[in-house]
Amino acid sequence: MSCELCNQAQGNESFTVAPSEISINICADCLAAMDDPKENVNHWRCLSESIWSEKEEVKVVAYRLLGSLEGINWADDLKNSVYLDDTTLNWAENVDVQLIHKDSNGNVLETGDSVTLIQDLNVKGANFTAKRGTMVKKIRLVEDNAGQIEGKVEGQQIVILTKYVKKA
C-alpha cells in the first residue's frame, strides 16, 4: 500500500492520528520529516493532493502539517483554501498531542535530565561560547517546541537546540 500523504510505494508504516486510535499508512520519509516539517518544506508539497483525500484521518494529518508550515506562502494558501466539516476541523485543531523532545541520538529527554553539548555553541546576548562536552544538569523542556530545551551554562539560563545535545 502506498503512503497516504505522498503516494510513495515503499516502506510504509502505520501512523496513529491522535487522539483517536485510527491509523494511516505513511512512508519513512514522511515519518522522519514530521519531526521538523520546515526542514524539508518541498517534501510537503504532496499535501496539495492528500488534503483532498476521502479519508478524514488523512485530511486531519495534512491539515496539521500545513499548520506547522505557517508562514510559507504555498502552505498558507492551501490551508486557507481547504474546507473541513466541523467535526473534522475540531479533530484537527483540538488535538492534545504531547511533544516529544529527543537528543541528537534520538533518545527521549525529560525535565530534570542531564545532557552534554556535542558542539561549541555561541550564546547570543551573553557573550560567551558554551564548549563541547559541557554538562547541563536539570534541563527543562520548552513546552511548545520539541526542538528546544532550557538549562544553565556558566550560571546563565539559556535555550539550547536539542540537536546539539546528547543525553548524559
BAZA-634937 format. One record per residue (C-alpha): residue number from 1; residue in three letters; x, y, z. Coordinates in pm, 1 decimal. Example, Ala and Ser with C-alpha at 12.3 -4.5 7.8 and 13.67 -1.06 7.14 Angstrom:
% residues 2
<keke n="1" res="ALA" east="1230.0" north="-450.0" up="780.0"/>
<keke n="2" res="SER" east="1367.0" north="-106.0" up="714.0"/>
END
This chain:
% residues 168
<keke n="1" res="MET" east="0.0" north="0.0" up="0.0"/>
<keke n="2" res="SER" east="132.4" north="347.0" up="-79.6"/>
<keke n="3" res="CYS" east="187.0" north="637.6" up="158.7"/>
<keke n="4" res="GLU" east="-139.3" north="821.0" up="212.6"/>
<keke n="5" res="LEU" east="40.5" north="1156.8" up="225.3"/>
<keke n="6" res="CYS" east="293.3" north="1146.2" up="-60.6"/>
<keke n="7" res="ASN" east="188.9" north="827.8" up="-251.9"/>
<keke n="8" res="GLN" east="538.0" north="675.9" up="-223.4"/>
<keke n="9" res="ALA" east="507.5" north="299.2" up="-259.4"/>
<keke n="10" res="GLN" east="789.3" north="183.0" up="-33.3"/>
<keke n="11" res="GLY" east="845.8" north="117.1" up="336.1"/>
<keke n="12" res="ASN" east="509.7" north="219.7" up="476.6"/>
<keke n="13" res="GLU" east="433.3" north="225.4" up="846.4"/>
<keke n="14" res="SER" east="115.9" north="269.0" up="1046.8"/>
<keke n="15" res="PHE" east="76.8" north="617.5" up="1197.1"/>
<keke n="16" res="THR" east="-191.9" north="673.5" up="1461.9"/>
<keke n="17" res="VAL" east="-381.5" north="1001.4" up="1428.3"/>
<keke n="18" res="ALA" east="-410.9" north="1133.0" up="1784.6"/>
<keke n="19" res="PRO" east="-621.6" north="1140.2" up="1991.2"/>
<keke n="20" res="SER" east="-808.6" north="862.6" up="1808.1"/>
<keke n="21" res="GLU" east="-698.3" north="504.4" up="1752.3"/>
<keke n="22" res="ILE" east="-734.9" north="543.4" up="1374.5"/>
<keke n="23" res="SER" east="-417.7" north="493.4" up="1169.7"/>
<keke n="24" res="ILE" east="-297.6" north="591.1" up="824.4"/>
<keke n="25" res="ASN" east="-13.7" north="441.5" up="620.4"/>
<keke n="26" res="ILE" east="284.7" north="671.2" up="574.5"/>
<keke n="27" res="CYS" east="632.6" north="621.2" up="435.0"/>
<keke n="28" res="ALA" east="955.6" north="651.5" up="631.9"/>
<keke n="29" res="ASP" east="1033.0" north="983.3" up="456.9"/>
<keke n="30" res="CYS" east="708.9" north="1143.6" up="576.9"/>
<keke n="31" res="LEU" east="750.1" north="999.1" up="925.8"/>
<keke n="32" res="ALA" east="1104.3" north="1137.8" up="954.1"/>
<keke n="33" res="ALA" east="1002.7" north="1477.3" up="810.7"/>
<keke n="34" res="MET" east="725.8" north="1514.5" up="1070.1"/>
<keke n="35" res="ASP" east="986.5" north="1580.0" up="1341.6"/>
<keke n="36" res="ASP" east="1071.9" north="1915.2" up="1181.5"/>
<keke n="37" res="PRO" east="833.8" north="1987.0" up="892.2"/>
<keke n="38" res="LYS" east="1004.9" north="2313.2" up="796.7"/>
<keke n="39" res="GLU" east="1337.9" north="2137.8" up="741.7"/>
<keke n="40" res="ASN" east="1220.6" north="1979.5" up="414.9"/>
<keke n="41" res="VAL" east="940.0" north="2210.3" up="304.8"/>
<keke n="42" res="ASN" east="929.6" north="2091.6" up="-55.0"/>
<keke n="43" res="HIS" east="857.8" north="1733.7" up="53.9"/>
<keke n="44" res="TRP" east="523.7" north="1856.2" up="189.8"/>
<keke n="45" res="ARG" east="403.0" north="1988.6" up="-147.0"/>
<keke n="46" res="CYS" east="242.2" north="1644.0" up="-170.3"/>
<keke n="47" res="LEU" east="-18.5" north="1773.0" up="77.0"/>
<keke n="48" res="SER" east="-183.0" north="1959.9" up="-210.5"/>
<keke n="49" res="GLU" east="-326.7" north="1621.8" up="-311.4"/>
<keke n="50" res="SER" east="-362.2" north="1440.2" up="21.8"/>
<keke n="51" res="ILE" east="-559.9" north="1724.3" up="183.6"/>
<keke n="52" res="TRP" east="-843.0" north="1633.5" up="-55.9"/>
<keke n="53" res="SER" east="-844.0" north="1264.6" up="44.7"/>
<keke n="54" res="GLU" east="-1175.8" north="1093.5" up="106.8"/>
<keke n="55" res="LYS" east="-1042.2" north="971.3" up="442.0"/>
<keke n="56" res="GLU" east="-1096.2" north="1217.0" up="725.8"/>
<keke n="57" res="GLU" east="-787.7" north="1094.3" up="911.5"/>
<keke n="58" res="VAL" east="-563.1" north="1177.3" up="613.2"/>
<keke n="59" res="LYS" east="-719.0" north="1524.7" up="592.5"/>
<keke n="60" res="VAL" east="-652.7" north="1577.5" up="964.6"/>
<keke n="61" res="VAL" east="-282.9" north="1489.2" up="933.9"/>
<keke n="62" res="ALA" east="-242.9" north="1700.9" up="618.8"/>
<keke n="63" res="TYR" east="-419.0" north="1996.5" up="785.6"/>
<keke n="64" res="ARG" east="-196.8" north="1971.7" up="1094.3"/>
<keke n="65" res="LEU" east="116.5" north="1957.1" up="880.2"/>
<keke n="66" res="LEU" east="3.6" north="2260.6" up="681.8"/>
<keke n="67" res="GLY" east="-47.0" north="2439.2" up="1013.6"/>
<keke n="68" res="SER" east="310.2" north="2357.7" up="1115.3"/>
<keke n="69" res="LEU" east="429.1" north="2518.4" up="790.6"/>
<keke n="70" res="GLU" east="276.5" north="2854.0" up="885.2"/>
<keke n="71" res="GLY" east="447.4" north="3144.2" up="712.6"/>
<keke n="72" res="ILE" east="524.8" north="2950.3" up="395.0"/>
<keke n="73" res="ASN" east="310.5" north="3103.9" up="122.5"/>
<keke n="74" res="TRP" east="200.7" north="2795.1" up="-68.0"/>
<keke n="75" res="ALA" east="117.8" north="2608.9" up="255.6"/>
<keke n="76" res="ASP" east="-79.7" north="2903.0" up="397.3"/>
<keke n="77" res="ASP" east="-273.6" north="2935.9" up="69.5"/>
<keke n="78" res="LEU" east="-352.7" north="2565.1" up="61.4"/>
<keke n="79" res="LYS" east="-464.6" north="2555.5" up="425.7"/>
<keke n="80" res="ASN" east="-688.4" north="2859.8" up="370.5"/>
<keke n="81" res="SER" east="-847.6" north="2700.5" up="62.9"/>
<keke n="82" res="VAL" east="-949.5" north="2382.0" up="244.5"/>
<keke n="83" res="TYR" east="-1295.8" north="2328.8" up="384.9"/>
<keke n="84" res="LEU" east="-1329.4" north="2075.8" up="664.0"/>
<keke n="85" res="ASP" east="-1661.7" north="1994.2" up="825.1"/>
<keke n="86" res="ASP" east="-1694.2" north="2096.9" up="1190.1"/>
<keke n="87" res="THR" east="-1616.6" north="1751.5" up="1329.7"/>
<keke n="88" res="THR" east="-1301.7" north="1707.1" up="1121.3"/>
<keke n="89" res="LEU" east="-1184.5" north="2062.5" up="1188.8"/>
<keke n="90" res="ASN" east="-1234.9" north="2011.6" up="1563.3"/>
<keke n="91" res="TRP" east="-1035.4" north="1687.1" up="1544.2"/>
<keke n="92" res="ALA" east="-755.6" north="1860.5" up="1351.4"/>
<keke n="93" res="GLU" east="-731.1" north="2168.0" up="1574.1"/>
<keke n="94" res="ASN" east="-804.6" north="2037.8" up="1921.7"/>
<keke n="95" res="VAL" east="-553.4" north="1762.1" up="1949.8"/>
<keke n="96" res="ASP" east="-376.9" north="1724.7" up="2281.0"/>
<keke n="97" res="VAL" east="-52.4" north="1589.9" up="2141.5"/>
<keke n="98" res="GLN" east="239.5" north="1562.8" up="2378.5"/>
<keke n="99" res="LEU" east="559.0" north="1696.2" up="2222.8"/>
<keke n="100" res="ILE" east="848.9" north="1455.7" up="2249.4"/>
<keke n="101" res="HIS" east="1190.4" north="1611.8" up="2298.7"/>
<keke n="102" res="LYS" east="1476.3" north="1399.0" up="2160.1"/>
<keke n="103" res="ASP" east="1851.1" north="1448.2" up="2170.4"/>
<keke n="104" res="SER" east="2082.6" north="1421.0" up="1868.7"/>
<keke n="105" res="ASN" east="2082.0" north="1041.0" up="1901.1"/>
<keke n="106" res="GLY" east="1703.8" north="1009.6" up="1923.3"/>
<keke n="107" res="ASN" east="1691.2" north="948.0" up="2299.3"/>
<keke n="108" res="VAL" east="1383.2" north="1091.7" up="2469.1"/>
<keke n="109" res="LEU" east="1459.7" north="1382.9" up="2701.4"/>
<keke n="110" res="GLU" east="1262.2" north="1461.4" up="3015.9"/>
<keke n="111" res="THR" east="1261.3" north="1751.7" up="3259.0"/>
<keke n="112" res="GLY" east="1542.9" north="1706.7" up="3509.5"/>
<keke n="113" res="ASP" east="1770.3" north="1507.4" up="3278.5"/>
<keke n="114" res="SER" east="2135.2" north="1593.6" up="3227.4"/>
<keke n="115" res="VAL" east="2272.6" north="1645.8" up="2878.0"/>
<keke n="116" res="THR" east="2613.6" north="1705.7" up="2723.2"/>
<keke n="117" res="LEU" east="2679.7" north="1957.5" up="2446.1"/>
<keke n="118" res="ILE" east="2810.4" north="1789.7" up="2130.8"/>
<keke n="119" res="GLN" east="2942.0" north="2107.9" up="1971.3"/>
<keke n="120" res="ASP" east="3061.2" north="2454.7" up="2072.2"/>
<keke n="121" res="LEU" east="2764.3" north="2694.7" up="2087.4"/>
<keke n="122" res="ASN" east="2784.6" north="3073.1" up="2069.0"/>
<keke n="123" res="VAL" east="2542.0" north="3206.0" up="2329.1"/>
<keke n="124" res="LYS" east="2378.4" north="3516.7" up="2189.4"/>
<keke n="125" res="GLY" east="2336.6" north="3806.0" up="2431.2"/>
<keke n="126" res="ALA" east="2568.3" north="3655.6" up="2692.4"/>
<keke n="127" res="ASN" east="2897.8" north="3694.4" up="2503.5"/>
<keke n="128" res="PHE" east="3041.3" north="3350.6" up="2572.6"/>
<keke n="129" res="THR" east="3075.1" north="3016.8" up="2399.8"/>
<keke n="130" res="ALA" east="2936.6" north="2703.6" up="2561.6"/>
<keke n="131" res="LYS" east="3208.5" north="2446.9" up="2493.2"/>
<keke n="132" res="ARG" east="3155.2" north="2098.5" up="2354.0"/>
<keke n="133" res="GLY" east="3146.5" north="1843.5" up="2635.7"/>
<keke n="134" res="THR" east="2982.4" north="2084.8" up="2883.0"/>
<keke n="135" res="MET" east="2733.3" north="1904.6" up="3107.4"/>
<keke n="136" res="VAL" east="2397.1" north="2077.2" up="3150.0"/>
<keke n="137" res="LYS" east="2210.7" north="1942.1" up="3452.8"/>
<keke n="138" res="LYS" east="1841.9" north="1960.9" up="3540.8"/>
<keke n="139" res="ILE" east="1716.8" north="2068.4" up="3199.7"/>
<keke n="140" res="ARG" east="1364.0" north="2194.7" up="3139.1"/>
<keke n="141" res="LEU" east="1165.6" north="2116.1" up="2825.2"/>
<keke n="142" res="VAL" east="1027.8" north="2404.6" up="2617.6"/>
<keke n="143" res="GLU" east="655.7" north="2322.8" up="2613.6"/>
<keke n="144" res="ASP" east="565.5" north="2440.2" up="2264.5"/>
<keke n="145" res="ASN" east="884.5" north="2340.9" up="2078.8"/>
<keke n="146" res="ALA" east="1019.8" north="1985.2" up="2077.0"/>
<keke n="147" res="GLY" east="1348.8" north="2110.6" up="1932.5"/>
<keke n="148" res="GLN" east="1442.0" north="2324.7" up="2233.8"/>
<keke n="149" res="ILE" east="1536.5" north="2276.9" up="2599.0"/>
<keke n="150" res="GLU" east="1644.6" north="2519.1" up="2870.6"/>
<keke n="151" res="GLY" east="1938.3" north="2481.0" up="3105.0"/>
<keke n="152" res="LYS" east="2210.0" north="2666.5" up="3293.7"/>
<keke n="153" res="VAL" east="2554.6" north="2703.7" up="3140.8"/>
<keke n="154" res="GLU" east="2816.7" north="2914.5" up="3321.1"/>
<keke n="155" res="GLY" east="2544.4" north="3048.0" up="3551.5"/>
<keke n="156" res="GLN" east="2327.8" north="3168.2" up="3262.2"/>
<keke n="157" res="GLN" east="1985.8" north="3020.4" up="3182.5"/>
<keke n="158" res="ILE" east="1989.0" north="2955.4" up="2805.9"/>
<keke n="159" res="VAL" east="1778.3" north="2787.6" up="2539.6"/>
<keke n="160" res="ILE" east="1958.5" north="2501.4" up="2365.6"/>
<keke n="161" res="LEU" east="1855.1" north="2321.8" up="2047.6"/>
<keke n="162" res="THR" east="1811.6" north="1950.8" up="2114.1"/>
<keke n="163" res="LYS" east="2008.7" north="1861.6" up="1800.2"/>
<keke n="164" res="TYR" east="2323.3" north="1990.4" up="1978.4"/>
<keke n="165" res="VAL" east="2295.1" north="1773.3" up="2289.9"/>
<keke n="166" res="LYS" east="2315.8" north="1409.4" up="2389.7"/>
<keke n="167" res="LYS" east="2160.4" north="1258.8" up="2698.7"/>
<keke n="168" res="ALA" east="2417.2" north="1202.2" up="2972.6"/>
END
